[in-house]
Amino acid sequence: MPIISLPQSFNEEELYIDLRSILGCPLFLKCEGFNFAGSIKLKAANEMVEAAERSGVLTPASILIESSSGNLGVALSMIAVSKGYQFLCVTDYRCNHSTRRLMEALGSQLHVIAEPAPNGGGLLGARLAYVRARCASDSRYVWLNQYTNPHNWKAHYQTTAPAIARQFPHLDALFIGAGTTGTLMGCARYFREWVRPVRIVAVDSVGSVAFGGTPGRRMIPGLGTGVRPPLLDESYVDEVIRIEEVDTIRTCHHLARRGFLFGGSTGTIVSGAIRWLARHNTRGLTAVAIAPDLGERYLDTIYEARWLQDTYGEDLRILDEQAERELATSLRGATSAVRRKERIL
Ligand SMILES: Cc1ncc(COP(=O)(O)O)c(C=O)c1O
C-alpha cells in the first residue's frame, strides 16, 4: 500500500493497455497519466527541480518561471506549491481551459501569450521571448528551461525506459511522441545501450518543425513544436512518422468508444504506431507506445463537438464517416482473430 506525504511521491509506472482487441494490431500502451499531475511531465519536472536544488540555483527566495503548453506547468505548479516556491507559467491561448484552471488552483501565476512572435518561432518563440524578458528584469526568476535542460531527458533515461525494459525484455519497437523530445531522447539513449536493438520511432504532428519541414497550424497542445528542439539528437531516432490532427482526433474518439479516454498526444502516437505496424510484419513483434496523459483535460477541445466543428469544419464530417468504417473493420478483424484462436484451442 503506497502511503505518501508529498504529491510528487506517487506515480503509476507499471500500467499498460493491450490494444490488440481494440486496434486489431499488437500494441501495448504505457499509461503515464496516473499521478497527481496527470501526465508524464511529473518526472521531468521533479528531476529538473531536484537538480536545480542540488546545484544551489534554486533557493527559497527563487521564483520559478517556465514556458509550457500545459502539462509541465501543472507538474511544476504542484511541486512548487508543495515545496513553497512561487511559480509563473508562461503558456499560450491553445492551453486547455481546465489545464489553466488547474495551475491557478495550485496557486501558480499564469501569463497567456495571444500572438506568435513577429519575427518567426510562432507562439513558442513568443513564450520564450517573454520568459527571457522576465528573467532579465528580476534576478529571483529561475528558468529551468525544459527545452535545453538535460535533466528533462535524464528523467526518462532513469525511470520511463528502464520501467519498459523490465516489463518487455523482448521489446522490438517503441513509439514516442516528440515535444521537447525529453521523453524521446531519454528512452532512445537508454535503449541504444540495451541488450537488444530496439527500433525507436518518433511520432510528430504535421505542422511541427521538430524534424524539419514547414511550420503549420497545430491546435492540440503537448506534442509537436514550432522551434527545433535543442535536446534532439536525430542520430538516436530510427524513424519519424508525422500525423495529421484529424487522424489524432479519430484515434482519440476510437479509443474513447472503448472506454479509454486519452489526450491528443496519445491519439497521435497511437495513430503513428498503427500506421507503422500496418507496414511491418508483426508476427512475434513486441511493440510499446507511450501515452503521456489522459483525456479529461481535452473535454472542451478534442471531445467537444462545437470546438471540433469550428476547428476542422468539413474535414470532420469525412472523419466521422471514416472513423465509423475503420472502427467496424478493426472490430471485425479482432472478432475473427478471437474466433480463429478459439478454433485452435
Ligand atoms: C500531452 C503530452 N504530449 C507529449 C509530450 C511530449 O513530451 P516531451 O516534451 O518529453 O517530448 C508531453 C510533454 O509534456 C505531453 O504532456
Ligand as a Chemical Component Dictionary entry (heavy atoms), coordinates in Angstrom:
data_LIG
# 
_chem_comp.id                   LIG 
_chem_comp.type                 NON-POLYMER 
_chem_comp.pdbx_formal_charge   0 
_chem_comp.three_letter_code    LIG 
# 
loop_
_chem_comp_atom.comp_id 
_chem_comp_atom.atom_id 
_chem_comp_atom.alt_atom_id 
_chem_comp_atom.type_symbol 
_chem_comp_atom.charge 
_chem_comp_atom.model_Cartn_x 
_chem_comp_atom.model_Cartn_y 
_chem_comp_atom.model_Cartn_z 
_chem_comp_atom.pdbx_ordinal 
LIG C1 C1 C 0 0.457 15.542 -23.555 1  
LIG C2 C2 C 0 1.891 15.500 -23.903 2  
LIG N1 N1 N 0 2.281 15.003 -25.058 3  
LIG C3 C3 C 0 3.580 14.971 -25.434 4  
LIG C4 C4 C 0 4.538 15.461 -24.635 5  
LIG C5 C5 C 0 5.949 15.481 -25.163 6  
LIG O1 O1 O 0 6.897 15.094 -24.283 7  
LIG P1 P1 P 0 8.372 15.651 -24.392 8  
LIG O2 O2 O 0 8.336 17.092 -24.037 9  
LIG O3 O3 O 0 9.140 14.824 -23.420 10 
LIG O4 O4 O 0 8.843 15.458 -25.798 11 
LIG C6 C6 C 0 4.149 15.970 -23.434 12 
LIG C7 C7 C 0 5.046 16.566 -22.559 13 
LIG O5 O5 O 0 4.593 17.479 -21.891 14 
LIG C8 C8 C 0 2.807 15.985 -23.055 15 
LIG O6 O6 O 0 2.393 16.492 -21.904 16 
# 
loop_
_chem_comp_bond.comp_id 
_chem_comp_bond.atom_id_1 
_chem_comp_bond.atom_id_2 
_chem_comp_bond.value_order 
_chem_comp_bond.pdbx_ordinal 
LIG C1 C2 SING 1  
LIG C2 N1 SING 2  
LIG C2 C8 DOUB 3  
LIG N1 C3 DOUB 4  
LIG C3 C4 SING 5  
LIG C4 C5 SING 6  
LIG C4 C6 DOUB 7  
LIG C5 O1 SING 8  
LIG O1 P1 SING 9  
LIG P1 O2 DOUB 10 
LIG P1 O3 SING 11 
LIG P1 O4 SING 12 
LIG C6 C7 SING 13 
LIG C6 C8 SING 14 
LIG C7 O5 DOUB 15 
LIG C8 O6 SING 16 
# 
